[in-house]
Amino acid sequence: MSERSGLVDRHIAFLEALRGAGLSVSLAEDLDAVAALTALDWTERGQIREGYAATVVKRQAQRPIFEALFDLYFPRLVGDGASSLAPDGEQASETGADGAPAERVRDNAEALATFREQLAEALAADDQAALEQLAAEMVARFGAMPGRGPGLSSWSAYAALQRVAPSELTDRIVAALMGEGVTEEEAARGAGRRIGAFSARVEADARRRIAEEKGADHIAKVALRPSIDRIDFLAARRSDLEEMRREIYPLARRLATRLTKEHHARRRGPLDFRRTVRASMSTGGVPLVTHQRPKRPHRNELVVMCDVSGSVANFAQFTLLLVFALRDQFQKVRAFTFVDEVHEVTDAFRPGADVVDVMADLAASARHAALWGRTNYGRALTRFAELHPDAIGPKSSLLILGDARSNYSDLHQNVLAELAGTARHAWWLNPEHRRHWGTGDSAATTYGAIVPMVECRNLTQLAEFVHDLAG
């Protein structure tokens, strides 16, 4: 009974951790997962993982965070587990001079050299089973940090990776791959992927061990990065940015499908009384069928102004990519970038343009948009009004993207008020957390009193705003 209760508690805690990481797991999906798991063999961990994934994971972008949390709540091993075994499955103990088993030396020059040799062979052969064992052994032998102060973990993936330095094995892996007939460039990429995947296994094993000390719930909250659609634009790493770019167009397709369905649902206009009465003549005056007047189609004309200075440029680029991926939802789109000077980039988003070319054009536009090299919102707004007086009209919606940090320059609020007054609608998306607005050189509070300012820190918030904008 207690074993079943413990399993239920683990299931509930796992789903709560998924929700906390941004996966919207409904009660129906919770019940679907339970139903699927009752039909699976709990001795087959892989089946359990896939059963959970099939019922609670909706998008591929959520799969990495799901895998990390599954490994925390349903670990492959406990304690040293298989890390006490050599890659071939034999006991990891060594034999002393008298033939009796001797405890393996955890860390010295000879032990390190032996371990790196085994790792190089496993990486070159891409032996997944051996790599799983070696990752656990590596943390146990080279990542142990006993005797640390209260609240500090006894395990460190960073220490293990620094000690073993698997990246220094690249040349051996490249040579092995080239021996299989691949080119040097392909071999280098393959070696990088294998070393990266192994490093991720080491980090996962360290998290598993720390979770045994402090609890899986603690690690789920503090040690795992959120799913890619919930990572803050301003805190994203280079690898995150690449994954975000890959996610933009699938996100746009989902949004476009959703918007199309909603437009169709709303396409029927008000009741056409005359046609309805006329049609009722054939049924003795009973209006069995009603007729609506056709609804006049309406789509926004959109003008986007983007601050492309510093790290805010990433936020502007993703917003522009998403808006232009959905350009069919708008009657017309024009885009401008600025730092302290304004530069139009509408032509960069020509139909069929490659995303790499678009990103290169946007990077070049940042240079055109920087006259003095310091963000100056007041000057940018003034220059926009001077150079593009025809850009905004009564049918236009104005969208400004930026953190509103203007280096204590003149804000020219009157220019923004005039632009917003001319436009049909105006919004400002700010990638900073709301608690930072109005601090330091932030003019978010001042500008927010003129144009509604919306916090937009990740792809999820961006998608919801664009949906409302295009709807």
N, C-alpha and C positions, 0 to 999 in steps of 0.2 A: 504493500500500500504506500509506504513512504517513498519507494523507488518511483512509483507512478506519479506521486505528488511532486517529487523533485523534477521529473521530466516535464510535467505541465508547467511548473514554475520556470524552468529553463526556456521552454517554448514562449511563454508570455514575455519573459525578460528579453529574449532575442527579438521578438516583434516590436517591443517598445523601443529597443535600440535602433531598429530599422526606421521606425517612425521619427525618432530623434535625429537620425542622419538625413532625413528628407524624403524617405520612401513612404508614399501615402498608402499604407496597408489598411484596407477596410476590414470591417467585421466579417463580411462575406468571404474575403480572401483569407482571413484567419481560419475560418471554418473549412474553406477549400484545402488549405494546407494541412489541417488536421485529418481531413478525409483522405488526402493523398498519402500522408505518412502512415496511416493505419494499414495501407496496402503494401508498404515497403519493408524491406528487411533492415532492421536497425543495426545489424552487424556490418552492413555495407554503407560506410560513411558517404561514399560518392553518390549512392542512390538517394540518401537523405538530403544531401546538398542540392541535387538536381530537382528533387521533389519540392523543396522550399523555393528554389529559384523559379520553377515553372508556375508557382501559384502567387508569388508576392513581388517578383521583379517585372516591371513593365517596360523598361527601356534598357538598352545595352549600356548606356552611360552610367546606370546604377549598379551594374554588375560588380565593378571593383570594390565598392563599399560593402556590398552584400557579401562578397567573398571574405573580406577582412573581418566582418562581424561574425560570419559563420565560423571562421577559424577561432574566434575568441570564445564563443558560446558552445561550440562543439569541436574542441581541439582534436587534432590527429593523435596526439600523445600527451601524457602527463609527466611532469618532472623531466628527468633526463631521458626517460623512455628509450626510443630507438637511438638517441644520441650516444647511448652507451654501447651501441653496436657498430661495427665497422661496416662500410658500404656493402660488403658481400654478405652481411648478415651474421658473421661470426662475432664472438665476443670480442670487445674492444680491449680486453686486458692483454698484457704482454707476459711472456714467460721469463721468470728469473733464472739465475745460474743453476739453481737446484731443481729446475723444472716446474716449480710451483708458480701459479699465476701471480703476476706482479701488477700492481695498479698502474695504469697508464699515466705517464707524466703529462700534466695538463698543459704546461707551457714552458718550453725552453727553445733554444735555437734548433736543436735536432728535431724536437716534436713539431715545431713550426714548419721546418723544411719538409718533413714527411707528410704533414697534412696538406701543404701546398702542392706537393707532387700528386697526391690522390685527387685533389680538387682539379688540377690541370687536366688530368686524365678523364675525369668525369665530365668536365666542361667540353673538352675536345670531342668526346663520344656522345655528348648530349644525353647522358644517362640520367633520366629523371629520377629514378628510384634512388640512385646513389647521391644525387644532388640534394634530395630531401633529407637523407641521413646526414650528409655532410653539413648542411645548414644548421641542423639541430646540434650536431657535435661542435660546430664552430662556436656557437653561442655558449655552450656549456664549458668549453675549454678556454676560449680566448675573450669571451664577453662577460665572464663572471666578475662582479665587483662586490665582494663580501665586506661586511663591516662598515657600510656607509651609514650616514646619519639617519635619524628618524624622518620618514616621509620620502626618502630617496630609494630608488629601485636598486636591486642587487644585480641587474642585468643590463647590458648596453650593447645594442647592435652596432653603434658607432665605434665603440672600442674594438669589437671583434673585426669589423671591416677594416679599420685602420691597421690592426695588427697583421691580419692575413693579406690585405691589399690584393684582392682578386683582380683588379684592373691591370696589375703588373703581369698577369698571365695572358694578356691579349695576344702577344706575338705567337705564343705556342698554339693558341686556338686558331689564329689566322692560318698558321702553317698547316695545321691539321685539316682545316677546311679547304685550303688550296690543293692539298693532296687529294681531295675528293673531286677536283676538277672545276671548282668555282673560281671566279676572278678575284683578284686581290681586294677590289672595292666591295664586292659582295661578301667576301670572307670577313672583312673588317666590320661591316654592318652586322653580320651574323654573330660575330664575337661580342660586339657591343650589346646585342639583344640578350645573349646568353648570360653575360656577366650582370646585366641589369636585372634579369629575372632571378638570378641566384641571390643578388643583394636584397631583392624584395623578399625572398624566402627567409633570409637571415633576419630581416626586420620583423617579419611575421612571427618567427619563433621567439624573438625577444619579447614581443608583445604578449605572446601566449604565456611565457614564464612570468612576466610582470602581472598578468591577469590572475595567475594562481596566487600571487602575493597579495594583490590589492583588490581583486574582484574584476570580473569582466565588465560590469557596469561602469566602473571608474575609467578603464581604458577606453571604452566606447565613447566616453564623453570628452576625454582630454587628449588621447593619443592618435585618434583617427581623423584624417581629413574628410570633410563632407563630400558628397557626390559632386561630380563636375558641374552640375547645373546649380549648385548652391555655394560654390567657392566664390569668394569676393573677387571682383575684377582687380581691385587694388592690392590684393594679397596673393594673386596667382603666380605660380612659378612658370618658367618657360615651357615645361612639359604640359602644364595645365592649359596654357594658352593654345598650344597646338591641338589639344583635345577639344577645347572650346570651339576652335575653328571648324573641326570636323563635325561638331554637334550642331552648328548653326543651321545648315541646310536641312537636315532631318527635322530640326525644330521648326523651321519655316514651313516645311511640308505639312507637319501636324497642325500648325496654326492655320495654314491656308485651308485645309480640309475642314477644320472646325468653323472658320469664318464663312466658308461657302455654305455649309449646312445651315448656319444661323441666318445668312442672307436669304436662302430659299424659304426658311420658315417664316421670315418676315416680309416676303415679297407680295403677299396679298394685301391690297389696300382696303379702304373703307367700303361698306356695303353700297352696291349700285342698285338703288331702290327701283328705278325704272326697269332695268333688265330683269330683276327678280320678279316683279309683278307681271311683266310680259310672259316670262317663262311659266308662271303659275297658271296661265290660261289653259294650258294643256292638261292640267290636273285639277280642273274645277275650281280654280282660284286658291288652291292650297299651295303655299310656297315650299314645296318639297326640296327644291334645289335653290340655294342662294348664289348670287353672283357679286363679285367684288370688282371695284374699279382697279385698273392696273396701277401699281405703286410706282411712282417716278423714281428711277434708280438714282442713288446719290453716293458718290465716293469723294473722299477728301482730297484736296490738293495739299501736299505736305512740303514744308520747307524746314530743313534740318540744319542747325548751326552747331558745330562740334569743336570743343576745346581739344586740341591734339598735343598739348604740352605734357611732357613727362609721362608718368604712369597712367594718367587719365586718358592718354591716347588709346590704350587697349580697350577701355570702356567705349570710347567713341567709335572705334573700328568695329567692335562687335555689334553695336547698335546700328551702325550704317549697313553692315552686312545683312543683318536681319531685316531691316526696313526695305532694302533693295531686293532681297530674296522674296519679299512680299509685295513688290512694287505693283503687281497686277491688282492688288486690293485698293490701290490709290489711283485717282485720276491722273495725277502728275506728281513727281517727286523732284525736288532740287536740293542739293546738299552743299554745304560750305564748311570749310575748316578754318580755324583761327588759333593763333596764340596772342599776337597783338595786331596782326594784319589778317585780312580775309582772303580766302582762295576758294573758288568754286571747284568741286570735284564730281559734279553730276555725271560728266562723261566717263568717269572711271567705272561706272556701273552699267555699261552698255550691255544689252542682252547677250548672253552666252559668254560673258567675260570670265576668264579663269580666276579663281579666288586668289592664287598666288600673284597674278598680275595686279589684281585689285589692291592687295595689301601693299605691293611695291608702290603703286600710284599714291596710296594714302600716306606711306612713309615719305615720299617725295613732296607731297602737299604740305607736310608739317614744316619743311624747310621754306616753302613759299609763304607760309602763314606766320613766320617768325621774322619780324623786322628787327626788333631789338633783343629778342631772345627771352623776354620776361612776359608772363601772362598778364594781359591788360584787358579786362572785359569791357571797360568803358570805351576804350579806343576801338576795340573790335566791333562793338555794337554801332558806334558812330560811323566807322568806315563801311560797315555793311549797309547802313541806311543811305550813305552817300553814293556808294558804287552800284548798289542793286535796289534802287527805289521801286522797281516793278516786280520784285520777287514776292512780295506779300500783298494780298488783296483780300477782299471780303469773303472769298471762297477758300482761303488758305488756312491751314493749321500750322502754327509755328512750334517747333520742338527744339529746345536748346539743351545741349549735353555738356556737362562740366561740373567741377567741384565748387565753382564760384569763388575761388581763391585768386584775388586780383592784385596781390603785392601792394596793398594799401594805396592803389591808384584811384583816380577819380572814376566813380562808378557810372556816371551819366544815366541815372535812373530815368530821367525824362525821355531819353531815346528808347529805352526798353518799354516804357509805358506807351509811347507812340506806336511802336511796332506791335505790341500786344493789342492795342486798341484797334489797329487796322485789320488784324487777323481775325478770322472767325473763331478760332480757339488758340490758346497758347499754353504750353507746359514746359517745365524745366525738370530734367532728370539729373539727379545728383548721386554719384557713386559712393560718396562718403556716408558713414553712419550718421543718422540724424543728431546724435549727441555731440557731434563735432561741428555742426552748423553754427555759425556765428562766433567761433573761437579763432583767435589769431587774426589772420588776414582774410578770413572767410566772410564773404558778403551774402551768404545764403539767406540770412534773415531779412536783409534789406531787399534783395531781389525777390525773395519768396513772398513779400508783401505786395508785389506787382504781378508776378506770374506764379501760379500754383507750382510748388516745388515738390517733387516726388522722389523718395529714396529708391534707388535702383542699384543694388550692389552685386547682383548675380544674374545668371541666365533665366532663372525661374521668375524673378521679379520683372526682368526685361520682357519676357514672353507675355506675361499677364498684361503689362502696360501696352505693348504693341497690339495685343488682341483687342483691348478696349479702344485703342486709338483707331484701328482699322474697322472696328465694328460699328 
